[in-house]
Structures are given as C-alpha cells and as structure tokens.
Amino acid sequence: MGLSSAVLWSVVPFAVFYAVQVIRGQREGRTDVIPKHKERVVILGASSGIGRAIAHQYASREAAVVIVGRRETMLEEVRAECDALGAPIALQIVADFTVPEDLVRVRNVVERELGGLDTLIISAGVSALQPLVTGVAQAVKIKGEYAIGEPTLGGIQRAKEIASKAVASNYIGPLISAATFIPMLELTSHWPAVVLISSVASVIPAPTRSIYASTKSASLILFQSLSIEHPLVQFSHILPATVEGDFRAGAVDGGGVREDLKGALDRNTVAKECLKAVDNGTKVVWLPKMMRIGHLLYWLMPSIVEGVAAKKYNFTP
C-alpha cells in the first residue's frame, strides 16, 4: 500500500465520524418532538434515592410524572415535592414492581389519566453486601488463611432465599416492567424511551457484591437485548459507581457497608445525567466517565482491577 493510500484510509474513519455528527445535528432532537412540559413519565422506585431525585428533575421541567413505590408515606412526600416544583400532574401509586397485578394496575392508571407514556424509568432494586460463601451461606474458616468449613443445609437454604430476593427485585422486576410497558410506549409515544438504572458492578466484578452484581448484570444484558428487539424504543443504561444515600441500608442479606462512601456520587448528579441521556439518546452512561476505562482494563489486566476492587471493599479472602 502506497503512502497516499495509507493516508486516505487513515482519514476515512474521521470523515465518517464527522458526517455522522452533522447528520445528528440536523436531525430533530427528542425534546423537539416531545416538549419537556408534555412528556409523560413513569418512575418505578421513586420513593427514595435516585428515583426520587429523577422525579424532582422531571417535575421541575413541568412533565407529568407518575411515581411508583412500595412505601406510601414516602410517596406522599415525593408527590408533594413534585407539586411544589411545578409538575402539572403528579400521581402516586403504591405498587410492587415485582408483582404483575400491581404493574397492570399502574398501566391502567397511566392509560386512563395520561392517555399513554413517553418515558419509563426503572430505578427500583435492592442491594446485597456479603460474600456468598462466608457471608450469605455462613460458612466459617476452620484453619489456615483460606480453609473454609462446609456450609450447613440451613446456610445453603439461606443463600438461596437471599439470592431469590435479589433476583426478584434486580431482574424479575425490570423484566415484567418491560413486558408491561413497552407495548404502551410503542403505541402511544412519538419517541418512546426506557431508562434502566444499573450499576458499574454489573460489568466490573467486585468482592462482597457477588449476588448484587450478578443480578444487576442479568437485567443489563436483558435490556441491551430488548433494545435490539424493539428498535422503535430508545434505551439508556445508566452505570453509576457508588452513590450516596441509604440504598445499602436495606440490603437483602443484612450486610453492612464495607466501602468508604467519601467521594460517592451525588444522587442529583446521577438524576440529571439520566435526563440528559433521555434527551440526547445516549445508550450507555458511565458515572463517573472514567469507569469505562476500568471496564476495558478488566479485560486487559483483570488481576489489577480485582486488586483495586478488593481494596475498595476492604475484602481479604
């Protein structure tokens, strides 16, 4: 290959990239098609944390919001906050997103009160903070540094029960939410969008997070597949690192917080990035952005990333 040909082929990728940006710039944006004050939003898991912050963000731009959660008192607080922030419609529905009957009830309310849906936010989920064998299954070390006694039948049953709870909230809930609302989104919105609040832990493994990470990973790959099955729906997957708040306090395994929460992400920052992803059509959002490098490094130098993860979570085998 001559020098001129080599130069040409080195320029082609940049030319293609530039052309794509020009086309995107000329195309209508989502907020041109669905003005902010006309957007209809359902937030599953809106009573606290990131979901609550997202409800505030949508209310402040005068979208119609439907806040869904299991804790009625907290939902009442969120609805009052949304009213004060300017939401023209703020509906609260007490429901468990792992129960099909509850989700159908939510869908019926949305259809009756809003006439359809533009944006579905899935923010509900649970944490699990213990190692599987020595924590959840309650096996104990018997001698030496690595020797571990066999867990009892009771310990193994406990592991199954705790994992089932995590699967229900972190995988089954998102799954039946998608099955319930995607058809409505496709039928009633000019630019339907779905946001899944996942976690960096779903793509970068960490000790003491084996149950949490695996269940979040399952829902992430589910929604990545759904984005191919439903090309008319815009999917955004949010992958935050550690976020401030009391999310870990309700861990299904009763585990305590092991990592230093200093420097944790602000939930309002995460919420703003979620709305930005919906408005701009961003497929994957890493928070902080440098975490995408960590994901790449895991495949190039896994032992280094594993060592960093063990240090972050104060874990010693």
Helices and strands as residue ranges (DSSP letters): H 3-26, H 30-33, G 36-38, E 40-44, H 49-60, E 64-69, H 72-85, E 90-94, H 100-114, E 119-122, I 132-136, H 153-167, I 168-172, H 173-188, E 193-197, G 200-202, H 210-229, E 234-240, G 247-250, H 267-280, E 284-287, H 291-300, H 302-312
